Amino acid sequence: MPFYGCLLALSLAALTGNTIGAVPYQPTERNCSAVPPYLPSTAIDTTLQLRKLREQMLPLNIFAYIIPGTDAHLSEYIAPRDARVAFMTGFTGSAGTAVVTRTKAAMWTDSRYWVQAERQMDCNWELEKDVSISSIAEWLIAEVPSGGKIGFDPFLFSLKTQESYIINLESSNRTMTSIPLNLVDKVWTDRPPIPIYNPEPLPDRVIQRTWQMKVEHIRNQMRDNPYEPTALLLSALDETAWLFNLRGRDIPYHPFFYSYTLLTMDEIWLFIHETRMTDALKTYLNTACNGPLCVKLKEYTSVQDELKTFVAQPGVKVWIGTEYTNYALYEVITPQDKVMTSSYSPVLTTKAVKDDTEQRILRDAHVRDAVAVIQLLMWLEKAVPGGKETEMTAAAYVDKCRSNQKDNRGPSFETISASGPNAALAHYSPTADTTRKLTVDEMYLVDSGGQYLDGTTDITRTVHWGTPTAMQKEAFTRVLMGNIEISRTIFPSGTRGANMEMLGRRALWEVGLNYGHGTGHGVGNYFGVHEWPVGFQTNNIPFREGMFTSIEPGYYKENDFGIRIEDVAVIVPINTKYGNNYLTFDTVSLVPYDRKLIDTSLLSAVQLQWLNKYYETIRKVMGPELDKQGLSQEKEWMLLHTEPFAETYSSASVSSSSLTLIALAIALLHNVI
């Protein structure tokens, strides 16, 4: 592909006004203590929707209403029609819970979004920074009078969430009241409609297991379960999409469609909207027959009634995953001996381990994706000194580069393109009001990804086009050390990511630095960019061969700069001197790091060896790919930026073997390996 292909992004940006420089300075965050209160242009007036919501609350005699930032499938990323927190508060981050009382309103979100919330919310809202349910409950106890009722939509609460509120409100004389008809929907007069797209089967070339094979595999797990479930309820959107090898377009950046599945030993019920029951879909799912591999299509909105009727039969026991089953469905599975629970369904745990075809094609997708990121970094290196490019033009450029790659289906999330102080916001994305001009005097962070028919990608690189400060260079190097230490770790199969997560932080901790987000998450095959239950958090499942995870330590200096280095790696077996069944990570993101930000004197010998070996892999894999696409300039850039480092190191640097031993010792002490 010729180099000029991505330049179309610039033309589009110019037509939409995105090549302008940074707007004249004005405060970007609200100041509610000022007289009069100051609101930036990005803040949304929420007075009307709050008044209308409170009007709905009064006849129900509820003193507070909880609005989670999710949908009926408890998704992290949601469709516009489910963005109730955004409609009520103006805040558009992917994590937040809003609570409205008769006189007050508050919104809880984590540190990734605090600044964004201050930019988007008006002074009707308090921002609360402790996102725990106990914090929300304490606030409710203070604001709701004794004996007062607190309303919630049971379709937007998981079983675990509902139980947590009950426990935290226990003995307070405040009660949770389930209200099945969402009150926000009643006042949201221009709520977006249900998308009209129909789900489509994946092409045969990207699948190894047919949907019939997957159904039988899951049924075998049901048969083998000692608690003898007779049915399995699938609520998460990626569960049904994976089971049937179907993809949709209901959720921005994510190929999912609204659906539920009820699977028994001899029946399959798929709940989707009636308008999507096309002849092609009916043929694909064998709907014309009656048998264990024939799918019965049922209206999406009937799932609660159908489930209630199903569990009324004798001898029924329904298996649910509590992380993604909403409380409205759980509460109709009665009595208790008719429900069997686990944190995750067997579909999610099976999907987490990629088969041979999925591993191969997901690697291939990352190779093509690396071409787009290399194109971006090379272009920025040349263009930024000219002083005309902005965060928005850079984001448009990488999106355009990806669109030129084979089987691309768009970005996997909104590109995080952030320079200077904006990069200190872990999940910042530029807008016309906030975009900054890129300069050689500031660090730049770009976190982006693509959806391809064969895989989902996610990669972050941080660069500096001028002369970084000593502190910036040290912080970047220590973030890189954390990335390397996790990437090169050897561990027993079944080790939990939470028990090696500290390896990503150790080099930062040694100088009093840290970061406030997770260290990694699962990645799918044309699925979600955050694919649970894989990752480094305490509620993730143990690592197994064939899982893919991101590794992404970082550091953020408020109002100054941000650093994140994110790669995706697949878990592979490794031979050890004595033991069997040991694993390590094989990095599949193939884009070099910024050389001028690496202080090799801080790296240990094994860290430097790992880095040089990684660069050898980039050359070996990306060289032929860039040749195939006719990108000679990009190949020259890649070769220049992957020159091996001289293998010298400081004796004072962190011992890699010591780090590994410390992490594994901690895990053993906690008895979780």
N, C-alpha and C positions, 0 to 999 in steps of 0.2 A: 504494500500500500504506500503510495507516495506521501511525503511529509505534509503536503498542503491540505490533506484531507481534514485535519482537525481545525484548520483555519476558518471553516464555515461557522464554527462556534463564535468566533470573534465578530463575524459579519452579523450574526443574529443578535449578539449582545449589543452591538453598535446601534442596530435598528431599534432596540428596546431601551436604549439609554443607559445601558449597564457599564459603559466604558467611562463614565464620569468619575472624577476623583472623589475623594472623601468629602462629604458635605461639610459646610462651615460648622465649627465646633459649637455644640450645645449639650447640656447634660443629657445623658442617654437613659438615666434611671429616674423613677419618680421620687419626689420628696414630699411626703404627706405631712411633715411637720412644718413646712414652710407656710407662710401666710401671704397670699392664698397658696394652697397646695400646688406643687409643680408636677405636671404630667408631660412626659415626652410625647412626640407625635405617634409613637408606636403603641401607646396605651389605649385601651378600649373602654368606652363608657358602658358600664354594666348596670346602670341605675334601673332601666326599664325591665330587664329580664329578672332582676332581683325582686322588684315590686310584684311582678306577675307570679313568680314562684311562691312568694309569701302569701299571695292571694289563694293559691292552690293548697297551701299548707293549713290555713286557718280552718276550713270545714272539716278537715281530718283530725283536728285537735292535736297536731304534732308540733313540737317546739323546735325541732331541728331536722334537717334533711341532708343525708350524706350522698355525695356524688362522686363515685370512683371514676378514674380515668381509663376505663376499659369497656369491653363489650360483653355480650352474653356468653362469649367463649373465653373470656378472661385473657384476651390478647394484649400483648404489649403494644403493638402497632395496630391502629384501628382505622376504619373507614370514616370519612367526613361525617356521615350521618350518626356516628356513635361518639363524636367528639363533644360530649356534653360539658366536660370541664372547660374546654376552649370556649364554647358558646356562653357559658355562665361567667367566666372569669377573664377571658381574653388571652389566657396563658395557653400556649400551643405545645409545650414540652410533652414528651412521651410518658412521663411519670408524674402523677399528681392526684390528690384527693381534695375535693372541695366540700365544705360544710356550711350550710346556711341556716341561721336561726331567725327568729322574728325580728331581731335588731342588729345582728352582726353577721359577717361572712369571713371565712378564713380558708386558706389554701395551703396544703402541705406538699412540699416537693424536696428532692435531695439536692446535694451541693452542685451537681451538674447544671442545675437550672435556676439557681437563686437569682443570678443577675438577669437572666431572661425574664423571670417572673416580675422583677422590679421594673423592667422595661415595658412589659405588656399589660400589667394589671393597673386599674385605677385605684383610688383611695377608698373605695368601698370594701376592699379586701385586705385582710391581714395576711402576711406571709409567715408561715410557721416552718421551721427548719428541722425539726425532729420528726421524721416520717413514720415512726413507729405507731402502731395502733394504740399503744398505751398513751402516747402523747395526745392523739386525737380524743381518746376517751377522757383524759384529764381536762382537756379544754371543754368537752361537752358537759362534764359534771359541773364545771364552773359557770357555764352559760345557760344550761337547761335547769329549770326549777325542779325541786324534789317532786317525784311523781310524774314528771313529764315524759312524753313519748318521743322517740327518735325514729324517723322514718328512713327506710332504705328500699331500693329495688333489689329483690332477691336474685334476679337474673344477672346482676353485676357484682355479686358477692360470691366468693368461693366458700366452701364449707369451713375451711380454716379461718378465713377472714371473719365470717359470722360468729364462729366460736370464740375468736379472740376478742371481739367487741363484747360478747356476753360475759366473758371472764373479767374483762377490765371494768365493766360497768356493774359487776356483781356487788351487792350490798350498798349501791349508791341510790337505790330507789328511782332509777331511770331505766326505761325499758325500750328495747328495739322492736319496731313495728314494721312488718313486711308489707310493702305496698306494690303489688305486681304491675300496676300501670304507672310507668315512669312519669314523674311530675315535670321533669325538664322537657320531655317530649310534648307535654300538653301546652307548654308556653312557647315552644320553638316552632313558630308558624312557618318558617321557611326552611325547615329541616331538609337536608338533601335526600333525594329518593334512593330506593334500593337500586344498586347498579344493574344494568341490563345485560351484562356479559354472561355468556354461557361457559361452563367449565369444559375443558378440552383434554383429551388423552395425550400423554407424552408420546413422542415417536418411539418406535421399537428400538432405535439405535442407542437410546440413552437409558434403557431399562434392562435389567437382568432377570427380574422376577415379575411375572404377570400379576395382575391384581388377584386372580384366583389362587396363585401360589401363596401370596401374602395372607389371604384370608385363611387358608388351610394352616399356615404356619402359626398364626395367632390362635386359631382354634386348638392347635396342639398344646399351646401354652395354657390355654384354659383347661384342657383335659388334665394336664400335668399338675395343675395347682391343687394343693391339698385341701383348700377350702371349697373346692368344687363349684365354681361359678357356672351358671347356666347361660349367662348373657354378659356382654361387654358393651358399655355405653361410651362412645367416643364423642367428646365435646370440643376439644381443641381443633381449630381449623386445619392445622397441618396434619392431624391424625387421619381425617377422612381423605385429604388430598393425597397423602402417602399411600394409604391402603388401596385406593383405586387408581393410582398413577394418573390422577387428574390435576390440572392446574386451572386457576381462575384469575380474575382481575378485580375482586371486590375491595381489596385493601391496597392503598398506595404503596408501591415498591415491593409488595409481597404477593405471590401468585396464589392466593387463597380465595375460596368462595364460601358463603354462608352455608353451613351444613352441620348435621349431626348424623351419627351412625349407631344403630343398635345391631349387634352381631350375636347370634345364638349358634348352636351347633347345626341347625338345619335351616336357618333363615338369615337374611340380610336386609335390614331396613335402612334406606338412605333418605334423610330428611333434607330436601332442598325446595326452593321456591318453585311453584308450579310452572311458572313461565320458562323455567330452564329445563323442563322435561322434554327435550327435543327428541325427534326420532333417532338421530345419530347417537345420542346419549343412551337411549333405551336399548338400542342394538348393542352398543359397547358393553352395557351392564347386564345383558341377558334378562331383560325384564319380562319377556314374553313367556318364560317358562316357570315352572314351579319345582324348586329343588334347592339343595344347599348352596349352589353357586349361581343362583338366580336372584337378582336384586329387586326388592319391592320399593318403588319410589313413593314417598309420602310428603305431604306438604310441610314445609319448614316450620310453620307456625303451630303445627299440631303436635309437636314433639312432647310437650308436657302432658297433654291429654292421652296420647298414645302410650306414653310410658306408664301413666297411672293405670290404664286399662291392662297393660301387660303385666305389671307387678301384682295385680289382683288375682292372677292365676296361682294355683297351688304349685309348690315345688320350684319357685323361681328364686334365683339369687343373682343380682346384678353387680358386676365388677365395675367400679369407677375409679378414676384417678383423681384424688382430691385437689390437686393443684389446678386443674382446669375444668372441673365440673361445677357449674353454678349452683347456688343454694336452692333456687327455684326447682330444679330437677331433682336434687338430692332429697328435698323434703317430701316428694311424692313417693319415694321408694320406702314404703312402710309395710310391716313393722321392721325393726332393725335387723332381724335375722334374714331379711331379703336383700341386704346390701353388703358388699364386700369392698373394702377400700385399700388402696395403696397410694403412695404419693404420686406415682406416674403410672399410666396405663402400659400394658405390654407393647402397644404400638409405639409409644414414645421411646421406650428403652430399646426396642428392636431397631427402630429407625436411626437411633444414635450411632449404631455400628454400621458403617457403609459396606456394601458388598463389593466384590472385585471390580465390577463395572462402574459403580458409583465412585470408588476411589480413583480409578483411572481417569474418568471424564472430569472429575472435580479438579484433579491435578491439571488436566488440559485447559480447563477454564481459567485457572490461575495463571497459566503461561500467557494466554491471549490477553488477560487482564493486565498483566505486568507490562505488556507492550504499551497500553494506553497510559499507564502511570509514567513510564519512561518518557513517552512523548510529552506529557505535561511538564515533567521536571526539566527536560532539555529546553523546551520552549520558554519556560519561566526564567531559566538561567540566562537566556539571551534577551528576553523581552523586558524583564523587570528594571534593569538599569536605565531603560528609556523613560521610565516614570509614568506610563499611561495605564498600566494594568491594575485591576482591582481584585478583591476577593471574589466578586461575582463573575468576572470574566474568566478567572482561573477555574472556577467551578464549572462554568459552561464549557470550557475547553476540554476538561477531562471527561465530561459526560459525552461530548461529541466524539472524542477519541474512542471511547468505549463503544459507541453506537456503530462504529465502523468495523468492529470485530465480529467474527462469525458467531451466529446464534445469540447475539445480544438481545436482551428483552428490556433494556433500560437500567437505571441505577437500582441498587439494592437498598438505598436509603438516601435521604437528602444530604448532599455532599457538605462536609464540614470543611470550609475553606476559611482559614483564620490567620490573621497576621497581628503581631504585636500584642496589645492587651486583649484583643478578641480571642486570641489563642489560649488565654488563661481560662476561658470558659470551655469546659470539656466537650460540650455538645452545641457549640455555637454554629449557626449557619447564616450567611450574609443575606441581608435584604437591601432594598434600595435606600432605606433609612440608615442602615448600620454599616454598609460596606466601606472598607478602608482601601486606600491606594497601597499597592505593594511597593516596598522600597528595599534598598540594599542595607538599610540600617536596622531592620527588624527581622525577627525570626518568623517563619511561616510554617503553619501546620495544615496538612491536607489529609483528611480521613474520608475515604470514598470507597465505593464498591459497585459491582455490577451484578445483574441477574442475567444468566445465560441458560439456555435449555439444558446444559450439562452441569451447571453449578452456580453457586452464589459466592461472591468474593467480598472481602473487606480488608483494606490495607491502609496504614497510616505512615506517612513520612513527614519529618520535620527538617527544614533546611534554613540556611542563612546565606544570603548572597553577598554579604559584606564581611566585616570582621566581627565575629562574636566576642562577647566579653568572656573573661576567664570563668565567671560563674556559669554562664550559659553553656560553655564548652564542658565544664565539669559535670553539670547537671545532665546534659545530653549523654555524656559518656557513662554516667552511673545508671541512667535509664537503659542504655544499651547493654550494660553489664547484667542488669536484671533480666532483660530479654534473653540474652545468651545463656545465663545460668539455668533458666527454666528449659530452654530449647535443648540444651545438652545433657539434661538430667537423665539418668538411668534409674528406673524404678520397677518394683514388682507389679505385675498385672493386678488390677483391683485397687491400686492406690487412689485415694481421693485427691482431686486437684487442690482442695483446701489445705492439704498437708504439704504441698510444695509451693503454695502461693507466696510465702514469705521470701522465697528465692528471688522473686521479682522486685522485692522491696529492700533486701538486705543492703545493697550498695548505697542506696539512698538513705536508709536509716543510719548508716555509719556517720553521716555528716548532718543528720537532723532534718532530712527531707522525706517527703512521703507523697502519696496521691490518694484522692478520695473516691476513686471508682474501682470497679472490679478489675481483675487481671486478665480475664479471658472468658469467652463464651463459645458455644458450639456454632457451627456453620453448616448449612444444608446444601442439598443438590437441587438447585432452583426452588429454594424454600425461603425460610426466614433467615435474615442476616444474624439474628440472635436466636439460635436454635437450642432450646432446652431439651433434655436436662444435662447437657455436657458443659463443663467449665470448671472454674476454680472456686466456686462458692460452696458454702457448707451444705446447701440443699441440692447440689449436683450429684449425679451418680458416679461411681468409681470409673476410672479410666480403663478402657479395653482397647485392644488392637482394632484398628479401622475407624476410630473416632477422629473427627476433625475439630480443632479448637483454635481460637485466636489466642495469641500471647501479646499483651499490650500494657506494659508498665508505662508510667508517665510522670511528669512533674509540672506543676502550674504555679507560677508566681503572679499573684493577683496584680492586675493593672499593668503588667509588664510583658510576660511571654508565657507560652505553654509548649510543652514537649510531650509527644507520645510516639512510641515506636510500636507498630502493630503488624504482626505477621500471622498468617494462618499456617498451622502445622497438622500433619496427620500422625497418629500414634502407630508406631511400627515395632515389630519385635527386634531384639538385638541380642547377639551372642555375648555372654559374659564368661569369665574364666571358670567359674564354678557352678553358678546357678542357672536354672532354666526359667522360662516364662517371665522374662524381663522385657521391659519396653523402653522406648525413648521417643522423642519427637523428631519428625522430618519436616523441615520448613518448606512449604509449597509456594509462599509469596516470594517472588524473585526480582526484587528491585533493590539496588544498592542504597546504603545509608549515606548521609552527607559527610564526606571525608573531613571537611574543615571543622566539623563539630566533634570529632573523635580525638580524645587525648589518649594516645596509645600507652603512655606511661602509667595510666591507671589500670590498664588491663593486665590480667595474669597471662602466663604463657598459654594455658589451655584456652582461655577466652580468645586470645589473638589467633591461635590455631583454628579455633572454631570459625572465627570471622573470615579468615583466609580461605578455609574450605568452603564456606557458604558462598564466597565470591567466585570460587572455582565452579561451583554448581551453577551460579547465575550465568557465567560465561558459556558453560557447556550446553545449557538448555536454551538460553535466550539468544545466543548467537545464531544458531540455525533458524529459529523462529523469526528473528528480525531479517535474516537473509531471505527467507521464504516470502515475507511480506514486502520485500524490496525497500527496506528502511535502513539504508547504509549510514546515514547520519546518526540515527538512533543507535546503531551498532557501535559506531565509533565512540559515542558518548558513553554507552554502557561499558565498553572495554576500558575507557579512561577512568571511570569511576569504580571499577572493580580491580584495579591494580593491587597486587598483594601488599600488605603492610610488612615492614621489617619486624621480625619476631623478637623484639626486645620488650622487657616489661619491668615494672617496679616491684621490688621485693615486698613493698608495703601494701601492694594491692590485695584484694580479697582472694583467699584461697578457694578455688572452685570446688575441690574435693571436700574441703571443710564445710562449705555451704550445703552441699548435698547431704553429708553425714548429719549435720545439724537438723535439716528439715526432716529426714527420715527418722531421726531419734525422737523428735517432737511427735511425729505421727505414731510411733510405737508407744510412746508414753500415754497417748490418748487412746491407744488400742483401736485404731481405726484403719489400719492397713490390713 
